[in-house]
Amino acid sequence: MRRSVTLSALAAVLAATAAGSALAAAPAASPAAAARHQRGTLLDRVPERGVLRVCTTGDYRPFTYRDPKSGDYTGIDIDMARDLAKSLDAKPAFVPTTWAKLVDDLAAGRCDVGMGGVSVTLPRARKAYFSEPYLTDGKTPVVRCEDAEKYQTLEDIDQPGVRVIVNPGGTNEQFARAHIKRATLTVHPDNTTIFDEIIAGRADVMMTDASETRYQAKIHPELCAVHPDKPFSFSEKAYALPRGDQEFKEYVDQWVHLATHDGTYAKYEHDWMK
């Protein structure tokens, strides 16, 4: 009997020791994760403050445009931002940013979401979460209509004497620098006036997202989108979200899924593309 009690006690000590070792071996939460837990999720904080802070460039129609006179923002993703804010019992506050700084501004906590035709890339995904995509896109040329047959392929475009123009800091510039080696490449600082350079004959080609080429061809009859249904590349547009806030990401994913299936996004797109 005494031997049985001794063995039982020994087993209990060993079990407790093993459990303690397992707890000690469990990795501690990272400081960043602990800080996020302390602050709480944006899914709670946005309704509490009543404001959804939206980083947007304001220079990329039809998705985001800031009127230089009034300061007002319009665009498909501006309408979507208002819809997202409303679903969270909040109002949107638009935070100006640039393509080069958008994800860094989001990571630094200057805004809650990045919106405005943002393409998903792996470098950006190292700094931010992305929502479920809402649009498939890709780079394709926009040119003067009389030149549309001249610039069908990258080889057609990348020739000496061809003047390619691009806006700075985003995926357009990355694509142009990766593929333009012989043509002249000019970086134009203002994406809201860049298409005027082509119309005026000071540039020949811009390669940008097919969605933008369609819109610019709609508002500028002098310009034609070149095979926008068969772009040179594949990309997706989504909304950039703070890395680590899984609850907020899951909510925005569900909101995007509903908006792209219940006619919400289609209505906003139609208002701009009709």
ABEGO torsion letter per residue (X at the ends): XAAAAAAAAAAAAAAAAAAAAAAAABBBBBAAAAAAAAAEBAAAAAAAAGBBBBBBAGABOAABBBBAAAGBBBEAAAAAAAAAAAAAGBBBBBBBBBAAAAAAAAAAGABABBBGGBBBBAAAAAABBBBBBABBBEBBBBBBAAAAAABABAAAABBBGBBBBBBBGBAAAAAAAAABAABBBBBBABAAAAAAAAAAGABABBBBBAAAAAAAAAABAABBBBGAABBABBBBBBBBBBBGBAAAAAAAAAAAAAAAAAGAAAAAAAAAAX
